[in-house]
Amino acid sequence: MTVTYNLPDGPKVPYTLRLIKFITQPLKYVEDFAKVYGDNFTIWGRRETHIVYFSHPKALEQIFTADASSFETGGGNGILRFLLGDNSLILIDGDRHQRQRQLLTPPFHGERMRAYGQTIREITQQVTNEWNIGKRFNIRASMQEITLRVILRVVFGVDEGPLFQELRQLLTSLLDFMGSPLISTAFFFSFMQKDLGAWSPWGRIKRLLQQIDQLIYALIRERRAESGQNRQDILSLLISARYEDGQAMSDEELRDELMTMLVAGHETTASALTWVFYWLDRLPEVSEKLSQELETLGANPEPSIVAKLPYLTAVCQETLRIYPILVNAFFRIVKSPIEIMGYKLPVGTAVVPSIYLAHHRPEVYPQPQQFKPERFLEKQFSSYEFLPFGGGNRRCIGLVFAQYEMKIVLATILSNFQLSLVNKRPVRPVRRGLTIAAPAGMQMIATPQVKRASKPALV
């Protein structure tokens, strides 16, 4: 029996030209295609490999609820293998992915996660205490410092001391270098991924990774020897966790998942926090509403109470909507013929759920280019309309923790400081490695937060 396939229409642009635009203008790349071809479009690749973008909520529902065996997802993200390793949750499929996911999810939820709130607040205070009032500083660098220290304390279980300082320095060097324009380009051109010695860009990455790996494996050995210490960091929890067959995670699995949590949870949260401060300075009415809500809390509120504030939550959600850190959810490679939105996709087709396009549908989000937190107070969006952390069985396991961390950091800073941009010109996201972010050099000035006197009671 002959099986017929049909793919959405799409551009037939020369590969190199298309790739250059994808690298240098990641948002315009999808915006321009969507304007011409609509909800679904095909990027016609070389040979028989085609990439199909979907952004309609119905299409996303069909993709995210499809049987996991319909797609291979790990293989579609092979570009990250050099960094995350063969055992990363992002790069494995099938039963192995499900087993690993079940083991990794518990530390990011419930009481354990809430216990990290005070740690996040303390780290935020430590970093912001180093600001010079009235002097400009790089807002992204400060947010990265906060999120890196949170990862090292909460996930790795290290704080202060030589190991902390060495890990912090190496990880900062690696992630900053990987976010540079040169390496952002190298991700997409295999000929640039050559180790030509310590002086070469890719060689430098390899050597930084080797040094980081030595420290991580030493930390794992040290932590295994500390059994019975009742530590609550995520590394210790994973060391004591067991698969259904009673097996523990290997050192290699632990290393790869630690790197995955670092890469997925450090840069991304720092980018989102940077955007929040940008929008608050651009829109004084949003800043004023948020300040009023925070003032209702009093001094040193419980982190769990902060996390439930409705307007603070809406501001974080709108930040993740308007410029999601990842333009697309993970690519899914079709393993057996599947139909999505009436299109019959052949084996080998790369399916791309477009987060950015889904977040800018006017019928879902009126005036989608405007920053309006109120939309999240007025309506509950489905997981096929609002999906900053992806969806289906590939949805980020750290999404609750990431949003929790954002809210605690913001509340802590805004309770003490007023931040204003040095350069008031509007900015657009730029590529930073595989993510999009605010331009790296964004400068702000911190001044003490003015506490408004409460209004006298009416007699």
Stockholm file with secondary structure:
# STOCKHOLM 1.0

chainA/1-459         MTVTYNLPDGPKVPYTLRLIKFITQPLKYVEDFAKVYGDNFTIWGRRETHIVYFSHPKALEQIFTADASSFETGGGNGILRFLLGDNSLILIDGDRHQRQRQLLTPPFHGERMRAYGQTIREITQQVTNEWNIGKRFNIRASMQEITLRVILRVVFGVDEGPLFQELRQLLTSLLDFMGSPLISTAFFFSFMQKDLGAWSPWGRIKRLLQQIDQLIYALIRERRAESGQNRQDILSLLISARYEDGQAMSDEELRDELMTMLVAGHETTASALTWVFYWLDRLPEVSEKLSQELETLGANPEPSIVAKLPYLTAVCQETLRIYPILVNAFFRIVKSPIEIMGYKLPVGTAVVPSIYLAHHRPEVYPQPQQFKPERFLEKQFSSYEFLPFGGGNRRCIGLVFAQYEMKIVLATILSNFQLSLVNKRPVRPVRRGLTIAAPAGMQMIATPQVKRASKPALV
#=GR chainA/1-459 SS CCCCCCCCCCCCCCHHHHHHHHHHCHHHHHHHHHHHHCSCEEEECSTTCEEEEECSHHHHHHHHTSCGGGEECGGGGGGGHHHHCTTCGGGCCHHHHHHHHHHHSGGGSHHHHHTTHHHHHHHHHHHHTTSCTTSEEEHHHHHHHHHHHHIIIIIICCCSHHHHHHHHHHHHHHHHHHTSHHHHHHTTCGGGCCCCCTTSHHHHHHHHHHHHHHHHHHHHHHHHTTTTSCCCSHHHHHHHCCCTTSCCCCHHHHHHHHHHHHIIIIIHHHHHHHHHHHHHHHCHHHHHHHHHHHHTSCSSCCHHHHTTCHHHHHHHHHHHHHSCSSSBCCCEEESSCEEETTEEECTTCEEEEBHHHHTTCTTTSSSTTSCCTTHHHHCCCCTTTCCTTCCGGGSCTTHHHHHHHHHHHHHHHHTTEEEEESSCSCCCCEEETTEEESCTTCEEEEEECCCCCCCCCCC
#=GC SS_cons         CCCCCCCCCCCCCCHHHHHHHHHHCHHHHHHHHHHHHCSCEEEECSTTCEEEEECSHHHHHHHHTSCGGGEECGGGGGGGHHHHCTTCGGGCCHHHHHHHHHHHSGGGSHHHHHTTHHHHHHHHHHHHTTSCTTSEEEHHHHHHHHHHHHIIIIIICCCSHHHHHHHHHHHHHHHHHHTSHHHHHHTTCGGGCCCCCTTSHHHHHHHHHHHHHHHHHHHHHHHHTTTTSCCCSHHHHHHHCCCTTSCCCCHHHHHHHHHHHHIIIIIHHHHHHHHHHHHHHHCHHHHHHHHHHHHTSCSSCCHHHHTTCHHHHHHHHHHHHHSCSSSBCCCEEESSCEEETTEEECTTCEEEEBHHHHTTCTTTSSSTTSCCTTHHHHCCCCTTTCCTTCCGGGSCTTHHHHHHHHHHHHHHHHTTEEEEESSCSCCCCEEETTEEESCTTCEEEEEECCCCCCCCCCC
//
